[in-house]
């Protein structure tokens, strides 16, 4: 019997992303318009969803831009 593939991490809503960064959802929407963040899924109702890894990458890049990267 084979081992099932690991369940993918749940996708994040704009509010989840905003909370992680300490910003508003308007800021997250601005990042999408600027191309800094792209949704991996848009629901039939037009709601954006983001991959946790993608958000982590943006967070790391933001920390490095602010001098918070590791030496």
C-alpha positions, 0 to 999 in steps of 0.5 A: 500500500502506498503512502498518500501524498501530503495534504497541501497547505491551506491557501491564504485569504487576503486578510490572512496575508494582511495580518501576517504583515501587519498591514490592511487588505488594501495594502495586499490589494496594492501589492497584487496590482503592483505585481509584488504578490500574485494569487495562485487561485481566484475563486469563481466569486473573484476572491484571491487566494495565496500560497503560504510559501509565496507569502513567506518568500515576500516576507523574506524579501521584505525583511532583507530590503529593510536590513533584517536579512541574515549576514 
